[in-house]
Amino acid sequence: MWTFAAIISGQATTAASPLFASAENCPQPTPLAVSQTGMSQPDWERNTASLFQQLLQQRNQYPEAAPAIDQQIQSLFGQHLAVMVLDAVGFSRSAQQSGIIAALAEIQRLQAIAVPAIEGSGGSVFKLDADNVYAYFPNAEAAVAAAQALISQLNVEGMHASIGIGYGEVLVIANTDIFGEELNLASKLGEDLAGRDEILLTEAAFCSLPPHTLNTDLLMMEISGLRLRTYRLQPPLP
């Protein structure tokens, strides 16, 4: 069952009459012929940051060749992946109450839990930035399972986080950095909109999941002038 809620300036209010959503309402994705679902070792060797910068520089120098260069960049670096952005809850308050050193030690403790948990669930961590953890997975189903397990594991340790998950076409640079709209959206969900121990999915991530596999609240959210259709995972039954 999916219920509908409205979000105004980060505050959620459940609608008086539930609106039921279905995966049947998801837009049909348009496959891109140049997209990759995985790379062999020779591909990874070509998928370098220096090559990426070189192609961008050529694009700037030769605007008339931009379409061809864009296709080359997409062919070399484009993949369909699920992306997860985790934001630790309470970092600013901890730094204010206990001092920055104690807060940084708490971040290290969170990372020591999150990184092996993500990697053990088939994901890869590509960035650790302050109290944020960025990771990617082969599909949204794996990302959701990892997020749910990670929230439970953190709770056992007395820690809390908010998580955003996206899925779609991204550019993977040397397996160490990722760019794409779904990563941008997942960052907004995980860092700005999700509450404590909440997991929010972009519409693309939700629509990529097998039908009827999750209990989810459908939310309409607004941030930075964007109106987002997102899905909040309901906590699993005890």
N, C-alpha and C positions, 0 to 999 in steps of 0.2 A: 504494500500500500504506500502510495505517495501522497503527502498532504502539501498544501500550498501555504506559504507565509510571505508577508511583505516586509521588506527591509527599508527603513528610512534612516539615513545618516548613521548607519551601523546599529540601529536598534531594531530588533525583530519583534513583530506583532503578528500573531497567528490570525488569519482571516476568519471571519465569523462563519462562513460556509466553506468547508474544505474543497479544494479543487484537485481532482485526481489527474496525475500525469502518467503518461505511458511512453515506453520506448518507441512505440509506433509514431509518436509525434516528433521524434528526432529527425533532423535534416539528414538526407542521404549524402554521405561523403563523396567528394569528387576525387578519385584516385589520380595521383600524379605519376606519370610514367618514369620520371627520373628519381623518384623516391626509393630509398633502400630500406630494407628491414634488418639488415645486418651487413657487416663488412668483413672481408677476408683480410689476412695480414697484409698483403700488398696494398689493399685499399687504405688500411690504417696508416701505412707508411707514407702514403700520398696525402693523407688528411691532416696536414700540418698547419700550425698557426702562421708560419712564414708564407706558405702558399696562399692561405686565405687572405692575408694582408696584401700580397702581391696582386691577387685578382681584384681586390677592392681598389687598389691603386690604379690598375689598368682601367677599371670601370670609370674612375674619376677622370683619367686622362683621355679616354676615348668614349664619350657619352653615346656616340652612334653605335657602338658595339655592346651597349649595356644588355640588350636581350640575350645575346649569345653568351656573354660573360655570366649573366644570371643563371642561365641554364647549366653552364659548366660548374658554377658554385653549387647549384642544387644537386647536380649529379655526383659531385665529389663529397659533399658534406651533408646532404639532406637525408634524414631518416624519420620514420614514424616511431615515436617513443612516448611512454608515459613519463611525466616529470612530477617530482614531489618537492615541495618546499615546506620545511618544518621551522617553526619559530618558537623558541623557548618562552614560556610564560613567566613573568615576574622578574626578568633580568634588571630592569630599571629600578624596581622597588628593592630588590636585593642589593644592588649597588648603593642605593641611598641609605639603606638600613645597616648593612654590614660592611660596606666599603668595596671598592672596585676589585681588590685582590680576591676577596671571598667570592664575589660575583663571577670573576673570571675562572676561579677554581670550580665553581658550579657548572659553568659552561663546558669546561674540560670533562667533567663527570658525565654530563649529558652526551657529549660527543663520543665518549668511551662506550656508552650504551648504544647510541643510535647507529654509529658506523658499522659495527659488526652485525647488528640486527638487520640493517638494510642489505648488507652484502650477503648475509645468510639467507635472505629472502629472494635472492636473484637480482638485486639492484646494485647500482654503482654510485658511490658518492663522488661528485665532481667538484664540489666547492663547500668549504666551511668558512662562513663569514660571520664573525661575532657570534650571536646566539642563533644563527640560522644554519640549517643543513640543507643542501641541495643535492638531489639524487635523481637518477633516471632508471626506468624499468622497461622491459620489452613490451609490456601492455598494462592497461589500467587495472586489470584484475589483480595482477601481482602487486601493483603499487597500493591498492586498497587493502589487500591482505597484510602487507608489510606495515602500513600505517596503523591498522587496528591493533596488530600485535605490539607495535612500538608504543602506542599510547598506553596499553595495558602494562607493559614492562616498565615504562617510566613511572606510572602511578604506584607500582609496587615499591619503587625507590623514592617515593615522595616527591616526584617531579611531574611537571605538566608542560604540555606543548599544544600548539595549534598547527594544523596541517592543511595545505592546499594541494590538489592533484589536478593536473591537466594531461591531455593526450592529443597528439597531432604531429604535424610536420615541424621539425626543428632542424637547425644547423648544428652539427656536432663538430667541434674544432679540436682535433688531436685528442679526443676522448677526455679533455680536461675542461672544456667550457661549452655551453649550449646557449643558443639564441633562438627565439621564436615567440610567437604570440601566446601560445599555450603556457610557456614558461612565465611570461609576463603576467598572465591571468592567475596562474597558480601562486605566484608571489603575492599578488594582491589578496587572494583568498587566505593564504597561510599567514601572512604578516599583518594584514590590516583588518580582515573581516571575520575570520574564524575566532570563536571564543575558546576558552580553556577546554582542552581535550576534545575539541571539535575537529572533524574532518570534512572539508568542503571540496566538491568536485566541480570542475567546469562542465558545461553542457556536453562538450566533445568527449570528455572522459566518461561521463555517465552513459552517453549514447554508444560508446564502444564496448560497454559491458554486456555480458549475456543477459537477456531479459529476465526480470523478476528474481534477481539474485540478491538484492539488498533492500532493506527497509530504509527509505530515503524521504526527507522532506524537501519539497521543491520551494526554492526561495528566489525572489526577485531582489537583487541587490544593486545599489548605486554607489560608485566611488570614482572620483576624478573625472566626472562627467560621463562615465560609462554605466550603462544599465546591463547588468549581468543576470543571466538565468543560471542559477547554480543549484547544487544538490547537497544537502547535509545528511551525512550518514547518521542514522539513529543508533544509539549505543546497543551493542549486542546483548541479548537476554542473558542473565546470569545462569 
